[in-house]
């Protein structure tokens, strides 16, 4: 009889441990999915093509009253959102005339800029932990192609800095 209870106890222990480990793995997977889903960049090229842009890093700088955000891909290309005025750096929506969208494909290809400011817009959201979430939709003309960007990235609150011009 004692062996039956020991066997029953071992089975219960295995079931509880397996359940707890499964729950932990599920929570870990959900957390990883939430983190990776925060940063995404979707690129559509015309003629229809969808180049891959895997986010490697996101960096924001606050220099001389303007905020610049650089999103670097694992392949070396970079998308920049430049010139957001300090007064506009708050939770809300900005249209293309309030920032400059620049795409650097990498290699020896020249930087590509957006001339279609009326179709570009971004949404900034400051989260409770003082980090930021940037959502952007925009178009860039690059070497006889139009690239459309749809992205969402998170970044840390940048520190203010002032750089004196060289004379």
C-alpha positions as CSV (number, residue, x, y, z in Angstrom):
1,X,0.0,0.0,0.0
2,X,2.9,2.4,0.8
3,X,4.4,1.7,-2.6
4,X,1.1,2.7,-4.3
5,X,1.1,6.0,-2.4
6,X,4.7,6.7,-3.3
7,X,4.0,5.9,-7.0
8,X,0.9,8.1,-6.9
9,X,3.0,10.9,-5.3
10,X,5.7,10.6,-8.0
11,X,3.1,10.7,-10.8
12,X,1.5,13.8,-9.2
13,X,4.9,15.4,-8.9
14,X,5.7,14.6,-12.6
15,X,2.3,16.0,-13.7
16,X,2.7,19.2,-11.6
17,X,6.3,19.7,-12.8
18,X,5.5,19.1,-16.5
19,X,2.5,21.5,-16.3
20,X,4.6,24.2,-14.6
21,X,7.4,23.8,-17.1
22,X,5.0,23.9,-20.0
23,X,3.4,27.1,-18.6
24,X,6.8,28.7,-18.2
25,X,7.8,27.8,-21.8
26,X,4.5,29.2,-23.0
27,X,5.0,32.4,-21.0
28,X,8.6,32.7,-22.3
29,X,7.4,32.2,-25.9
30,X,4.7,34.8,-25.5
31,X,7.2,37.3,-24.0
32,X,9.7,36.6,-26.8
33,X,6.9,37.1,-29.4
34,X,5.9,40.4,-27.8
35,X,9.4,41.7,-27.8
36,X,10.1,40.6,-31.4
37,X,6.7,41.9,-32.6
38,X,7.5,45.4,-31.2
39,X,10.1,45.9,-33.9
40,X,9.1,45.2,-37.4
41,X,9.8,46.8,-40.8
42,X,7.8,45.9,-43.9
43,X,9.2,47.1,-47.2
44,X,7.3,47.0,-50.5
45,X,9.2,47.9,-53.7
46,X,7.5,49.0,-56.9
47,X,7.5,47.0,-59.2
48,X,6.0,44.6,-56.6
49,X,8.8,43.1,-54.5
50,X,9.2,42.8,-50.8
51,X,12.8,43.2,-49.7
52,X,13.7,41.8,-46.3
53,X,14.6,44.4,-43.6
54,X,15.3,42.6,-40.3
55,X,15.8,45.1,-37.5
56,X,19.2,44.9,-35.9
57,X,19.1,48.1,-33.8
58,X,17.1,51.3,-33.2
59,X,18.9,54.4,-31.9
60,X,17.5,57.8,-31.2
61,X,19.5,61.0,-30.8
62,X,18.4,64.4,-29.5
63,X,20.8,67.0,-30.9
64,X,20.4,70.8,-31.0
65,X,16.6,70.6,-30.5
66,X,15.9,67.9,-33.1
67,X,15.3,64.2,-32.7
68,X,16.8,61.7,-35.2
69,X,15.9,58.0,-35.2
70,X,18.0,55.4,-37.1
71,X,16.8,51.9,-37.7
72,X,19.6,49.6,-38.8
73,X,19.0,46.3,-40.5
74,X,21.0,43.1,-40.1
75,X,22.1,43.4,-43.8
76,X,23.5,46.9,-43.2
77,X,20.8,49.1,-44.7
78,X,19.4,51.9,-42.6
79,X,16.2,53.9,-42.4
80,X,16.3,57.3,-40.8
81,X,13.6,59.5,-39.5
82,X,15.3,62.9,-39.1
83,X,14.6,66.4,-37.9
84,X,11.6,65.9,-35.6
85,X,11.4,69.2,-33.7
86,X,11.7,69.1,-30.0
87,X,8.2,70.7,-29.7
88,X,6.7,67.8,-31.8
89,X,8.5,65.0,-29.8
90,X,5.4,63.9,-27.8
91,X,2.7,61.3,-28.1
92,X,0.8,62.0,-31.2
93,X,0.8,61.9,-35.0
94,X,3.2,63.8,-37.3
95,X,2.9,64.2,-41.1
96,X,5.7,64.2,-43.6
97,X,6.4,68.0,-43.5
98,X,7.5,67.6,-39.8
99,X,10.3,65.1,-40.5
100,X,12.6,63.8,-43.2
101,X,12.6,60.1,-44.3
102,X,16.0,58.8,-45.6
103,X,16.8,55.3,-46.7
104,X,20.4,54.2,-47.0
105,X,20.5,50.9,-48.9
106,X,24.1,50.1,-48.0
107,X,27.1,49.4,-50.2
108,X,27.9,52.1,-52.8
109,X,24.2,53.1,-53.4
110,X,23.4,56.7,-52.7
111,X,21.0,57.7,-50.0
112,X,17.3,57.8,-51.0
113,X,14.9,60.5,-49.7
114,X,11.3,61.0,-49.8
115,X,9.8,63.7,-52.0
116,X,6.2,62.6,-51.3
117,X,5.8,64.3,-47.9
118,X,2.0,64.2,-48.1
119,X,1.9,60.4,-47.9
120,X,4.4,60.0,-45.0
121,X,3.2,60.0,-41.4
122,X,4.3,58.7,-38.1
123,X,2.8,58.1,-34.7
124,X,4.8,58.5,-31.5
125,X,3.7,56.9,-28.2
126,X,5.5,57.4,-24.9
127,X,5.1,54.3,-22.8
128,X,4.9,54.4,-19.0
129,X,8.5,53.1,-18.6
130,X,9.6,56.3,-20.6
131,X,10.5,54.3,-23.7
132,X,9.0,55.2,-27.0
133,X,7.1,53.4,-29.8
134,X,7.3,54.7,-33.3
135,X,4.9,53.6,-36.0
136,X,5.6,55.0,-39.5
137,X,4.2,54.7,-43.0
138,X,6.1,56.3,-45.8
139,X,7.4,56.2,-49.4
140,X,11.0,56.8,-50.6
141,X,12.1,57.0,-54.2
142,X,15.3,55.0,-54.6
143,X,17.1,54.3,-57.9
144,X,14.1,54.1,-60.2
145,X,12.0,52.3,-57.6
146,X,9.5,53.4,-55.1
147,X,9.9,51.8,-51.6
148,X,7.0,51.8,-49.2
149,X,7.8,51.4,-45.5
150,X,5.4,50.2,-42.8
151,X,7.1,49.9,-39.5
152,X,6.9,49.9,-35.8
153,X,9.9,50.1,-33.5
154,X,10.6,50.8,-29.9
155,X,13.5,52.9,-28.6
156,X,14.8,54.5,-25.4
157,X,14.3,58.1,-24.4
158,X,17.2,60.0,-26.0
159,X,19.3,62.3,-24.0
160,X,19.5,66.0,-25.0
161,X,22.8,67.2,-26.3
162,X,24.1,70.3,-27.9
163,X,26.8,70.3,-30.6
164,X,28.5,73.6,-31.2
165,X,29.3,74.3,-34.9
166,X,32.9,74.5,-36.1
167,X,34.1,77.9,-37.1
